[in-house]
Amino acid sequence: MDPMLRAQEVRFRYDPETPDYAVDGVSLTVGKGEFVAVLGANGCGKSTLAKHFNAILLPESGAVFVEDIDTRDESRLYDVRQKAGMVFQNPDNQIVATIVEEDVAFALENLGVPTDEMRTRVDDAMKMTGIYDYREKAPHKLSGGQKQRVAIAGVIAMRPDCLILDEATAMLDPRGRKAVMDTIRQLRAAGISIVSITHYMEEAAQADRVLVMSHGRIVMEGTPEQVFSQTRRLQSYHLDVPQAAELRDELAAAGLPLPEEVITPEACAQALYDLLK
């Protein structure tokens, strides 16, 4: 798989006078079209790392590459941010217009994209994120999930190769989170790389790969099945496991062992069916 994002021994601290690094020697690669979830307790450095992939932050040492572009190259800042778009936790901080379609078009207008092309990009982005029917609505009248999809559409209209979500579902109710995750799956199917910083284990269970951070370092890495089979180790980093995996462990303790790869409701239901058959 060709690399979309690469971090090489990245170190970063907000205060050069302190010895503590927010990101401490992180190396990783995200492939094109890959969906990677990044987990960790508050203050572990995951959001700081995410901001390096969009050149919001630059490494104190080490390097970050976005499709082989060094994020420290100021002359390529536009290219980096066009290739790697970022969506933040609070959609209200990214919505700037009074009409949905105008908000989605905002960045394109600032870049001077021709009107016909802009119309096509905006419509495509709104359809892909499921907010086309709300295109003439005022964003402040939408639900949290709909607002977040407007924010995602604004990034998607830039036609990025990678979408970075920094706890983009944290402020949403379950229905809003599901809507955003449906959009993420659709973008992934279209070949867009996804890096999702999240506290929700059920969301991470849908990723291709899961990374766990602690004290600025990556301490666990693997498929969701590999990571969520290590319940005690995750708990040592102050993290939970998906509810299906929690049920798996409870049943195993009661003498009804289920396969360790059971981490989703569907897999749990199938395993119980097979066990009781």
C-alpha positions as CSV (number, residue, x, y, z in Angstrom):
1,M,0.0,0.0,0.0
2,D,1.4,3.4,-1.0
3,P,2.0,5.8,1.9
4,M,-0.3,8.8,2.4
5,L,1.1,10.1,5.6
6,R,4.5,9.4,7.2
7,A,5.9,10.4,10.6
8,Q,9.5,9.8,11.3
9,E,10.7,10.1,14.9
10,V,8.5,13.1,15.5
11,R,9.0,15.0,18.7
12,F,7.1,18.1,19.8
13,R,6.6,20.1,23.0
14,Y,4.5,23.2,23.5
15,D,7.0,24.7,25.9
16,P,10.7,24.3,24.9
17,E,11.7,25.0,28.5
18,T,10.1,21.8,29.8
19,P,11.5,18.3,29.4
20,D,8.1,16.7,28.6
21,Y,7.2,16.1,25.0
22,A,3.6,16.0,23.9
23,V,4.7,13.8,21.0
24,D,7.8,11.8,21.8
25,G,9.5,10.0,19.0
26,V,6.5,8.8,17.0
27,S,7.0,7.0,13.7
28,L,4.1,5.7,11.7
29,T,2.7,5.3,8.2
30,V,-0.9,5.6,7.0
31,G,-1.5,4.0,3.6
32,K,-3.6,5.5,0.8
33,G,-7.2,4.4,1.4
34,E,-6.5,3.2,4.9
35,F,-8.7,3.9,7.9
36,V,-6.7,4.3,11.1
37,A,-8.1,5.1,14.5
38,V,-5.9,6.7,17.2
39,L,-6.9,6.1,20.8
40,G,-5.5,7.3,24.1
41,A,-6.4,9.0,27.4
42,N,-6.7,12.7,27.6
43,G,-3.3,14.4,27.3
44,C,-1.6,11.4,25.6
45,G,-0.7,13.4,22.5
46,K,-3.1,12.1,19.9
47,S,-4.6,15.5,19.0
48,T,-1.1,17.0,18.9
49,L,0.0,14.3,16.5
50,A,-3.1,14.8,14.3
51,K,-2.3,18.5,13.9
52,H,1.1,17.6,12.5
53,F,-0.5,15.8,9.6
54,N,-2.1,19.1,8.5
55,A,0.9,21.3,9.2
56,I,-1.0,23.1,11.9
57,L,2.0,22.1,14.1
58,L,5.5,21.4,12.9
59,P,7.8,18.9,14.6
60,E,10.6,20.1,16.9
61,S,12.6,17.2,15.5
62,G,11.9,14.4,13.1
63,A,9.7,14.9,10.0
64,V,6.2,14.5,8.7
65,F,5.4,13.9,5.0
66,V,2.1,14.1,3.3
67,E,2.4,12.2,0.0
68,D,6.1,12.9,0.1
69,I,5.7,16.6,0.8
70,D,7.7,17.7,3.9
71,T,5.3,19.7,6.1
72,R,8.2,22.0,7.1
73,D,8.4,23.3,3.5
74,E,6.5,26.6,3.8
75,S,6.2,26.9,0.0
76,R,4.1,23.7,0.0
77,L,1.7,24.5,2.8
78,Y,-1.2,24.9,0.4
79,D,-0.5,21.5,-1.2
80,V,-0.3,19.9,2.3
81,R,-3.6,21.2,3.4
82,Q,-5.3,20.4,0.1
83,K,-4.2,16.8,0.3
84,A,-4.9,16.4,4.1
85,G,-8.1,18.1,5.3
86,M,-8.9,18.4,9.0
87,V,-12.2,18.3,10.8
88,F,-12.3,19.4,14.5
89,Q,-14.4,18.5,17.5
90,N,-16.8,21.4,17.4
91,P,-18.4,22.0,14.0
92,D,-19.5,25.5,15.0
93,N,-15.8,26.5,14.9
94,Q,-15.6,25.6,11.2
95,I,-18.9,26.9,10.0
96,V,-18.6,30.5,8.7
97,A,-21.6,31.1,6.4
98,T,-25.3,31.5,6.9
99,I,-26.4,29.0,4.2
100,V,-25.1,25.4,4.1
101,E,-24.0,25.4,0.4
102,E,-22.3,28.8,0.9
103,D,-20.3,27.3,3.8
104,V,-19.3,24.3,1.8
105,A,-18.1,26.6,-1.0
106,F,-16.3,29.1,1.3
107,A,-12.7,27.7,0.9
108,L,-13.2,27.2,-2.8
109,E,-14.2,30.8,-3.3
110,N,-11.2,32.0,-1.4
111,L,-9.0,29.9,-3.7
112,G,-10.6,31.4,-6.8
113,V,-11.9,28.1,-8.1
114,P,-13.9,28.7,-11.3
115,T,-17.7,28.9,-10.7
116,D,-18.7,25.9,-12.8
117,E,-16.1,23.7,-11.1
118,M,-17.0,25.0,-7.7
119,R,-20.7,24.2,-8.3
120,T,-19.8,20.6,-9.2
121,R,-17.4,20.2,-6.2
122,V,-19.9,21.6,-3.7
123,D,-22.8,19.5,-5.0
124,D,-20.7,16.4,-5.0
125,A,-19.4,17.0,-1.5
126,M,-22.9,17.6,-0.1
127,K,-24.3,14.5,-1.8
128,M,-21.4,12.4,-0.5
129,T,-21.9,13.6,3.1
130,G,-25.7,13.3,2.9
131,I,-26.5,17.0,3.4
132,Y,-27.6,17.9,-0.1
133,D,-31.2,18.2,0.9
134,Y,-30.2,20.8,3.5
135,R,-28.2,22.9,1.1
136,E,-30.4,26.0,1.4
137,K,-30.9,25.7,5.2
138,A,-29.2,27.8,7.9
139,P,-26.4,25.7,9.5
140,H,-27.4,26.9,13.0
141,K,-30.8,25.3,12.6
142,L,-29.3,21.8,11.9
143,S,-28.5,19.1,14.4
144,G,-25.0,18.5,15.7
145,G,-24.5,15.5,13.4
146,Q,-25.8,17.5,10.4
147,K,-23.5,20.4,11.3
148,Q,-20.5,18.1,11.5
149,R,-21.3,16.7,8.1
150,V,-21.5,20.2,6.7
151,A,-18.0,20.8,8.1
152,I,-16.8,17.5,6.5
153,A,-18.4,18.5,3.2
154,G,-16.5,21.8,3.3
155,V,-13.2,19.8,3.6
156,I,-14.3,17.2,1.0
157,A,-15.0,20.0,-1.5
158,M,-11.3,20.6,-1.5
159,R,-10.9,17.1,-2.9
160,P,-8.3,15.9,-0.3
161,D,-6.7,12.5,-0.4
162,C,-6.8,12.2,3.4
163,L,-9.3,13.3,6.0
164,I,-8.2,13.8,9.6
165,L,-10.9,13.8,12.2
166,D,-9.9,15.2,15.6
167,E,-12.6,13.8,17.9
168,A,-15.1,14.9,15.3
169,T,-17.9,12.9,17.0
170,A,-17.2,13.8,20.6
171,M,-20.0,16.4,20.9
172,L,-22.6,14.3,19.0
173,D,-25.4,12.1,20.2
174,P,-25.5,8.4,19.1
175,R,-27.6,9.3,16.0
176,G,-25.2,12.1,15.0
177,R,-22.2,9.8,15.5
178,K,-23.8,7.1,13.4
179,A,-24.4,9.6,10.6
180,V,-20.8,10.8,10.6
181,M,-19.5,7.2,10.7
182,D,-21.7,6.4,7.7
183,T,-20.1,9.3,5.9
184,I,-16.6,8.1,6.9
185,R,-17.3,4.6,5.5
186,Q,-18.5,6.2,2.3
187,L,-15.4,8.3,2.0
188,R,-13.2,5.4,2.7
189,A,-14.9,3.4,0.0
190,A,-14.1,6.2,-2.4
191,G,-10.4,5.7,-1.6
192,I,-9.9,8.6,0.8
193,S,-7.5,7.9,3.7
194,I,-9.0,8.4,7.2
195,V,-7.3,9.2,10.4
196,S,-9.8,9.4,13.3
197,I,-8.8,10.5,16.8
198,T,-11.6,9.2,19.0
199,H,-12.7,8.2,22.5
200,Y,-15.4,5.8,21.1
201,M,-14.2,2.2,21.0
202,E,-17.1,1.2,18.8
203,E,-15.9,3.6,16.1
204,A,-12.3,2.4,16.4
205,A,-13.6,-1.2,15.9
206,Q,-14.6,-0.3,12.4
207,A,-11.0,0.9,11.4
208,D,-8.4,-1.1,9.4
209,R,-5.8,-0.4,12.1
210,V,-5.8,0.9,15.7
211,L,-3.0,2.9,17.4
212,V,-2.9,3.5,21.1
213,M,-0.9,6.4,22.5
214,S,0.3,7.1,26.0
215,H,2.6,9.8,27.2
216,G,3.3,10.9,23.6
217,R,4.3,7.5,22.3
218,I,2.6,4.7,20.4
219,V,2.3,1.8,22.8
220,M,0.0,-0.5,20.9
221,E,-0.7,-1.1,17.2
222,G,-2.6,-3.7,15.2
223,T,-5.9,-4.6,13.8
224,P,-9.0,-3.8,15.9
225,E,-9.2,-7.5,16.7
226,Q,-5.6,-7.7,17.9
227,V,-5.8,-4.6,20.0
228,F,-9.2,-5.2,21.6
229,S,-8.4,-8.7,22.6
230,Q,-5.9,-7.2,25.1
231,T,-8.5,-5.9,27.6
232,R,-6.2,-5.7,30.6
233,R,-3.4,-3.9,28.8
234,L,-5.9,-1.4,27.4
235,Q,-7.3,-0.8,30.9
236,S,-3.7,-0.1,32.1
237,Y,-3.8,2.9,29.7
238,H,-7.2,4.0,31.1
239,L,-9.1,2.8,28.0
240,D,-12.2,0.7,27.6
241,V,-13.0,-1.9,25.0
242,P,-16.1,-2.1,22.7
243,Q,-19.2,-3.3,24.5
244,A,-19.2,-6.5,22.4
245,A,-15.7,-7.2,23.6
246,E,-16.6,-6.5,27.2
247,L,-19.5,-9.0,26.8
248,R,-17.1,-11.5,25.3
249,D,-14.8,-11.2,28.3
250,E,-17.7,-11.6,30.8
251,L,-19.0,-14.7,29.0
252,A,-15.5,-16.2,29.0
253,A,-15.2,-15.6,32.7
254,A,-18.6,-17.4,33.1
255,G,-17.3,-20.4,31.2
256,L,-18.7,-19.5,27.7
257,P,-15.5,-18.7,25.8
258,L,-16.0,-16.7,22.6
259,P,-13.3,-16.0,19.9
260,E,-11.0,-13.1,20.8
261,E,-11.8,-11.4,17.5
262,V,-15.3,-10.7,18.7
263,I,-15.4,-6.9,19.0
264,T,-18.6,-5.9,17.2
265,P,-22.3,-6.6,17.9
266,E,-22.6,-8.6,14.7
267,A,-19.6,-10.8,15.4
268,C,-20.8,-11.3,19.0
269,A,-24.3,-12.3,17.8
270,Q,-22.8,-14.8,15.3
271,A,-20.5,-16.3,17.9
272,L,-23.4,-16.7,20.4
273,Y,-25.4,-18.4,17.6
274,D,-22.6,-20.7,16.8
275,L,-22.1,-21.5,20.5
276,L,-25.8,-22.3,21.1
277,K,-26.4,-24.1,17.9
